[in-house]
Amino acid sequence: MTRPTSRDVAGAAGVSQATVSLVLGGKWRGRVSERTAALVRETADTLGYRPNLAARNLRLGSTRTALLVVPALTNEFFARVYTGAARIASDHGFGVVLYPSPDGTGPARDPFPSARAALDGVIASSMAAAALDAIGGNGGNGLPLVMLDSDPTAGQAAAHVNLAMADGMRQAAEHLLGLGHRRILHLAADIDTWTFHIRAEALAAVLGPHAELRTARAALTVADALTATEAALTAHGPRPTAIVCDDDILAAGACKAARRLGLRVPEDLSVTGVDDLALATAVEPELTTVHLPAERVGEQGMAALLAVLEGTPWTAPDIPVELVVRASTAPPPPTRP
């Protein structure tokens, strides 16, 4: 059974193909009567007719498709970003193609050389400058680009969507200070991106005048976090009583390191994370962490791209984040005489 065409609809409804095109394209008002428009839609439904989107897009020079570039497909946070972006895209007749970095956690490479021909715009997080140039983020001759969780002063993007990361780190730092911690380790993600620089700067600004702050770096894996934490906790000098981690995955590694060293969380060592992944409530004790509304990031990213495509300026405040206090933080152990 062959797929019905607009010619089949026109024949069955007793109208021209042009009338079918006007009605199903939503451009019939003032040109076609209400009765005829209703007849065309009813006939199309009865025949099971669906427009040939590929042909329509070729005529209009638009694919109604956005590319979402993320650092890692395996990270739950970015899966949620995609969910939010796809929801808004669907409401506006768009599709979203997901492109994760081949390296898993690092900046993504140019996804494909013919991006301009296949896409209407790009939403990107933690993307390499070379890939931005290749896709057309610079110079004004390429695809519209919306950057997520990236430097708002950078000139490549048509719009930025950011989380209030500095405020999230402030909340975590003030929580630990309020519990009485004065020796704190920052387990920082060993990735050279704006979002992690902002986290480090905010943490230092809040803790600097009030606590001893040390930094250890690790790749975003539990194993690397475990190794870095073990080294930091066994280094010469007074041991930290709390660890602020850039990510829940790092926090899981920090908790494993504490157990290997015979330390209890939170009695001997408090640990905080960032993201509020499912992992945060899967570990024991459950993790105190900064909740990042990932789906909201995706929603705003797609909304920003739609605004750019319509020629509307995009402005929005940073998306609020919130510290969720659970059982992995407590006052520091009493100082031994």
Disulfide bonds with the S-S distance in Angstrom:
none
